[in-house]
Amino acid sequence: MTEAAPTTDAAAVDLVPFGELPMRQVADALAAAFGEDGAAGHTPTAWRAMLGLELESGRCDPALSTALVQNGRVLGACIARLGDAPYAHIGATGIRPGRRGQGLGRRLVSHVLQGMLGRAHDRVTLEVERPNLAAESLYESLGFRPQRELLTVQLRKERFRATGRLRTVRVAAEEALAVMAGFYVGGPITGSDGVHFDELIQEPQPAFQRRLEYLRTFVPERQSQGALIGGAVFQAVNVGGPHLGFAMYRGSQLFTMTACDFDDQLIVSTLLQVALDKEPALRLIHVPEDSPAHIALLRLGAEVTGRATEMCWGRPEPVP
Ligand SMILES: CC(C)(COP(=O)(O)OP(=O)(O)OC[C@H]1O[C@@H](n2cnc3c(N)ncnc32)[C@H](O)[C@@H]1OP(=O)(O)O)[C@@H](O)C(=O)NCCC(=O)NCCS
């Protein structure tokens, strides 16, 4: 009896850095893993654009971000982001549905985590949309621990309880970016006109997630190079004097927002109204539960539509 040829599934599965692969293949695998209706909700084309943006901005590390490849086919992938040591972040990670439960996810994430630790990036965070028992169990078994709850918040126009409107101006992208990026590198900063900004809709953590270079990739001139959906619009709120807040949004996605005072409903309301003038609803992801931003949004009529757990490997972040 002749021995059967090895099945495709039994052929060696290699760990290959993104830098050595066409991103189209990685995008296809991630789209299959998450499904077009999944948490990320992206088509292969959108994944491809997103990966292009991640690599171009230096947010995703091409040597540490890894795919599992068998016979030239990408079975799964994990996006790795390195910030200033000790920070690192694991982004979208997925295995094609037909290849789950075979230890591939564990192998992939362990490899990426070891690579991070090997470079002294030992405070590794990630977010898991809930419910996702498989992912939570995998990460917990690798030593990740839940750190805090993050929300996806939706604000529909018909539920929006506007509290008035201040004058708004479009500001130079660089100005808005500098204010926002400041949060991600050093905490509270002062805007160009002397206003102290001390709140951001998403906290400045992990510090590396939105460096200035990354934020710059969202400015409208760059749309043709693959921004996800539409371009960024920057709006500052002011009352004939200093800027009081900035919002950055692309279509219905409110990317980030900062205000000098989130308790001042007029400021927050104005920033949201600007985006709702054009969109029937706004979506904000990863708003920390019970943060000033979350409370301000609920007061204005926002609803919680999804939850994620932020998990951390290593010493947890001090959460304010
Ligand atoms: C999460 C995911 C990456 C796991 O990949 P996988 O290759 O199936 O996982 P593995 O076979 O390596 O299993 C590793 C561990 O995950 C956990 N796990 C995997 N499938 C599970 C399931 N259906 N139920 C509960 N735990 C499960 C177990 O702890 C398992 O360890 P064990 O085999 O020692 O019990 C995969 O299910 C996936 O791609 N899901 C869709 C995308 C996603 O949700 N990604 C994570 C968020 S970014």
The ligand as an SDF file (V2000), in Angstrom:
LIG
                    3D

 48 50  0  0  0  0  0  0  0  0999 V2000
   -9.9040   33.9250   18.4640 C   0  0  0  0  0  0  0  0  0  0  0  0
   -9.2370   33.0880   17.3830 C   0  0  0  0  0  0  0  0  0  0  0  0
   -8.0810   33.8970   16.7930 C   0  0  0  0  0  0  0  0  0  0  0  0
   -8.6730   31.8110   18.0190 C   0  0  0  0  0  0  0  0  0  0  0  0
   -7.9430   31.0960   17.0240 O   0  0  0  0  0  0  0  0  0  0  0  0
   -7.8770   29.4900   16.9990 P   0  0  0  0  0  0  0  0  0  0  0  0
   -6.8230   29.0970   16.0340 O   0  0  0  0  0  0  0  0  0  0  0  0
   -9.2030   28.9170   16.8110 O   0  0  0  0  0  0  0  0  0  0  0  0
   -7.3800   29.1910   18.4820 O   0  0  0  0  0  0  0  0  0  0  0  0
   -6.5410   27.9360   18.9830 P   0  0  0  0  0  0  0  0  0  0  0  0
   -6.9990   26.7080   18.2820 O   0  0  0  0  0  0  0  0  0  0  0  0
   -5.0860   28.2410   18.9230 O   0  0  0  0  0  0  0  0  0  0  0  0
   -6.9970   27.8730   20.4970 O   0  0  0  0  0  0  0  0  0  0  0  0
   -6.3020   28.5800   21.4760 C   0  0  0  0  0  0  0  0  0  0  0  0
   -7.1630   28.7970   22.6990 C   0  0  0  0  0  0  0  0  0  0  0  0
   -8.2410   29.6450   22.3860 O   0  0  0  0  0  0  0  0  0  0  0  0
   -9.3620   29.2800   23.1600 C   0  0  0  0  0  0  0  0  0  0  0  0
  -10.4310   28.8610   22.2640 N   0  0  0  0  0  0  0  0  0  0  0  0
  -10.3400   28.6640   20.9290 C   0  0  0  0  0  0  0  0  0  0  0  0
  -11.5410   28.3550   20.4270 N   0  0  0  0  0  0  0  0  0  0  0  0
  -12.4030   28.3710   21.4590 C   0  0  0  0  0  0  0  0  0  0  0  0
  -13.8080   28.1820   21.5790 C   0  0  0  0  0  0  0  0  0  0  0  0
  -14.5610   27.9120   20.5150 N   0  0  0  0  0  0  0  0  0  0  0  0
  -14.3630   28.3120   22.8050 N   0  0  0  0  0  0  0  0  0  0  0  0
  -13.6170   28.6230   23.8810 C   0  0  0  0  0  0  0  0  0  0  0  0
  -12.2750   28.8080   23.8240 N   0  0  0  0  0  0  0  0  0  0  0  0
  -11.6840   28.6940   22.6260 C   0  0  0  0  0  0  0  0  0  0  0  0
   -8.9290   28.1320   24.0500 C   0  0  0  0  0  0  0  0  0  0  0  0
   -8.4370   28.7040   25.2550 O   0  0  0  0  0  0  0  0  0  0  0  0
   -7.7850   27.5560   23.2530 C   0  0  0  0  0  0  0  0  0  0  0  0
   -6.8710   26.8960   24.0600 O   0  0  0  0  0  0  0  0  0  0  0  0
   -6.9110   25.2880   24.2240 P   0  0  0  0  0  0  0  0  0  0  0  0
   -6.9150   24.7370   22.8340 O   0  0  0  0  0  0  0  0  0  0  0  0
   -5.6880   24.9930   24.9980 O   0  0  0  0  0  0  0  0  0  0  0  0
   -8.1870   25.0170   24.9510 O   0  0  0  0  0  0  0  0  0  0  0  0
  -10.2530   32.6500   16.2850 C   0  0  0  0  0  0  0  0  0  0  0  0
  -11.3550   32.0760   16.9140 O   0  0  0  0  0  0  0  0  0  0  0  0
  -10.7360   33.7800   15.3820 C   0  0  0  0  0  0  0  0  0  0  0  0
  -10.0990   34.0800   14.3630 O   0  0  0  0  0  0  0  0  0  0  0  0
  -11.8910   34.4070   15.7020 N   0  0  0  0  0  0  0  0  0  0  0  0
  -12.4860   35.4610   14.8620 C   0  0  0  0  0  0  0  0  0  0  0  0
  -11.7070   36.7460   14.9130 C   0  0  0  0  0  0  0  0  0  0  0  0
  -11.5630   37.2320   16.3500 C   0  0  0  0  0  0  0  0  0  0  0  0
  -12.5290   37.2760   17.0750 O   0  0  0  0  0  0  0  0  0  0  0  0
  -10.3300   37.6500   16.7330 N   0  0  0  0  0  0  0  0  0  0  0  0
  -10.0040   38.0600   18.0830 C   0  0  0  0  0  0  0  0  0  0  0  0
  -10.2520   39.4690   18.3710 C   0  0  0  0  0  0  0  0  0  0  0  0
   -9.0280   40.5820   17.6500 S   0  0  0  0  0  0  0  0  0  0  0  0
  1  2  1  0
  2  3  1  0
  2  4  1  0
  2 36  1  0
  4  5  1  0
  5  6  1  0
  6  7  2  0
  6  8  1  0
  6  9  1  0
  9 10  1  0
 10 11  2  0
 10 12  1  0
 10 13  1  0
 13 14  1  0
 14 15  1  0
 15 16  1  0
 15 30  1  0
 16 17  1  0
 17 18  1  0
 17 28  1  0
 18 19  1  0
 18 27  1  0
 19 20  2  0
 20 21  1  0
 21 22  1  0
 21 27  2  0
 22 23  1  0
 22 24  2  0
 24 25  1  0
 25 26  2  0
 26 27  1  0
 28 29  1  0
 28 30  1  0
 30 31  1  0
 31 32  1  0
 32 33  2  0
 32 34  1  0
 32 35  1  0
 36 37  1  0
 36 38  1  0
 38 39  2  0
 38 40  1  0
 40 41  1  0
 41 42  1  0
 42 43  1  0
 43 44  2  0
 43 45  1  0
 45 46  1  0
 46 47  1  0
 47 48  1  0
M  END
$$$$
